Amino acid sequence: MEKKKRKGMPNWLRWTLVVILLIISACLIFNQQIKEHLVGTYRPAITQQSIARDSSKKATYNYSDVKDLNLQTAAQARAKKQPINIIGEITAPDSNMTIPIAKGVDNTTLALAAGTMRPDMQMGKGNYALAGHNMANGSKILFSPLYYHAKVGQKVYITDLKRVYEYKLYERKFIEPTQVEVVNDTKQPIITLITCNDNGQKRLLLRGRFVKSEPFKQAPQNVQKNFSSKYTTGRAS
């Protein structure tokens, strides 16, 4: 008697598996590019009304829970499964960077914006401390441009779309991740910007002294243009 032939895997299932493996391989190979695209094409609509609304919402400030930005976190943030609370914008013209400021430092918030590091901060008063990711490899996303281009003497501007607050950088140095005291409030009005170094083992600290604040429409034209244009992270050179 002839032996029954063993049935092989159906062609449709074989090709389905091949496609799945190809997609997984592409994601692994182009992980950085996909992640930068997800973050870099984020263009929220920011208005005075939306800032007022989001400013009243709660946020988390658990620094120890913050992880490196991965593809899954970026994708979830763009899917708006956990919407972030945008309360302003920051621009550093000499570093070619303009991104939103959002409340708190949870992983979803930091995937798309600079996060406030204390709940009691006010623009132009005390120590206005912000954290942002550095995606390294010459990235133009989030706080990466600050890591590569920010220097002492350059100007940084923040806004709530009512007024623009100008700061001049006076310090750039690397610190240990445990030096969280740098976010404590100060008597003098300053801005503190914190991001990772290229290998994530240390933190880059940038500090600027408050220069002045002025109504939005009286701010320098290039600053108004950065804030008023359709928002993009890592503006093209």
N, C-alpha and C positions, 0 to 999 in steps of 0.2 A: 504494500500500500504506500502511496505517496505521502510524504510528510506534509502537513499543512504549513504553508508559508506564514512566517511571523509578520504580522502587520507592522509596518514602520510608522514613523511620525507623519501625520497628514501634512501635505505641502503648505496649507494655509497656516498651520501652527509653526512649522519650520521658518517660514518667512516672517511671521509675526515676531518670533524670537530674535531673528536676525536684525529686524528693524529696531527692536528694543535695545539690543546690544550696541547697535550703531549710535543710537541716541545717547545711551549712557556713556559711550566712549567719547562722543563729541562734547558732552557736558564736562567730562573730566579734562579733556584737552583744552577746551576753551572756557574753563571755569572763570578765570580772571576777566576775560573779555565780556562774558555774559553778565557777570556781576557788575562790572563797570557800566554796561549798557542799562541795566535795571536801575541803577542809582543815578546815572548821568542823564537819563531822559525823564526824571521826575520833575514835573513842573506844576506845583500846587498853585491854586489861585489864592493870593494873600491880599486881604483888605483890612482896613481899620476895624471893621465889624467882626471879621473872623478872628482877628487878634484879640479883641476885647472878649469874645466868647471863649476862646481857648485859654486865655489867661486865668480864667476863673476855675478851670478844671484841675483835678488832682494829677500828681505825677510821682514817680519813684526815683530815689536817689541812691540806690545800692550799687556803689562803684564796684564792689567785689563780684557782682553778678554779670558784669559786662564782659562779653567774649569778643574774640576777633570776628570781624564781619565775614560771614560765609554766604554761599549762594542761597541756601535755604532761607536765611534771615532776610536777605535782600528781596527774594521773591515774595515772601510772606508780607513784608512791609509794603511792596508795590501792590499786592492784592488787597490792601486795606483791611486785612483781617483784624489789625490792631492800629486804628488811625492815630496819628501823632498830633500833638497840640502845638501848632505854630504860633509863636508870639512875636516874631520879628524877623529881621534879616541881618546878615553881616557881610560886608564886602572889604576886601583888601586889594585895591586896584593894582599895586605893584606886584602882587603875587598872582594876579589874574584869577581871583576867587570870589564868588558870590554864592552863598547858600542860606537856607532858612535857619532860624533859631527856634528850637522847640523846647518845651518844658521837660526836664528830667533827663536821666542818663540810662534808660533801659535800652536793650538791644535793638528793638524796633525803631525807637526814636533816633538812635545814633546811626542806623542804617541809611537814613535819608537827610539828616540835619545835624547841626551843632546843638548839643544839649546843655541846658543850664545845670550847674553843679550844686546849687543851693536853692531852696524854695523861697527865700526872702530877698532875692536880688531885684534891684531897680537900675535901669540904664542911667548912666551918668552919676551914680552914687555908689560909694563903697567899692568892693571888689566884685566886678561883674565877671564871673568865671564860667568859661565854656569849654566843653570837651568835644573832640571830633576825631573820626578815624583817619589814619594815614594808610592808604592802600599800597604804598611803596611802588617800586618799579617805574618811577617817573609818572605816576598817576596824576590826573588833573581833578580827581573826585574828592569831595568832602574837604578835610583839612590837609590833604596831601600837598597842595600848592604851597601852603605855609611852611611845611617841612623843607621843601626844595628852594623856596624863593624869599621867604620873609627875612628881613634884616632890621637891625636896630636903626631907627630914624624914619622908617616907613610909617604911613598912616593906615589906620584901621577904622572903619565906620560901622556903627550898628544903628538900627532904626526900628521904631514901632509904627512907621508910616505917618506919624504925626510930627515927630522931630527926628533929627539925625544927630548922633553923638559921635564926636571925633576923638580918637586916641592916637598917640604917637608912641611907637614901640621904643622901649629903652633897655630891654633885657631879652636875651636869648640864651638858654642854657639847657643842659640835659639833667634830669633829676631821676631819683628812684621812684618806682610805682607806689611805694609806701609813703611818700612825702605828700600826703593828702592835706596837710596843713596849708598848702599854697592856695587852697580855695577858701580859706577863712576870710571873714570880712575884714576890711581895713578902714581906717579913718579917711585916708586920702582916696579920691576916686580913681580907680585903675581898671584895666581890663586884663584878665588872665586867660590865655588860650593854651590848651593842653592837647597834645596828640602823641602817638607812639613814635619811637624811632624806627629805622628800617627793619629791625629784627624783632621789635616788640618787647625787648628786654628793659628799655628805659623809656622815659617820657620827655618829649620836648616841651619846655616851658617858654612861652612868649608873654611878655608883660608890656603894657602901654599905659602912659599917663593920660588922664583926661585933659583934653584941650578946650573943647567948647561944645555946646549944643545949639542947634538952630532949627527953625521951622523947616520941614522937608523941602519946601519949594525954594528955600534960600541956600540949600547945600550946593556944593560944587556940581557943575553940570555932569561931569563923568560919574559922580557918585549917584546922582539922581537917575541917570541912565541905567546904571547897574541895578539899582533897586527897582526901577520901573519897567525894565524890559521883562519879557517872558522869562521867568526864572530858569536858569540852568546851572548845574554844578560844573565847575571846571570850564569856564568860558574859553572858546577857541582863541588861540593867539592871533 
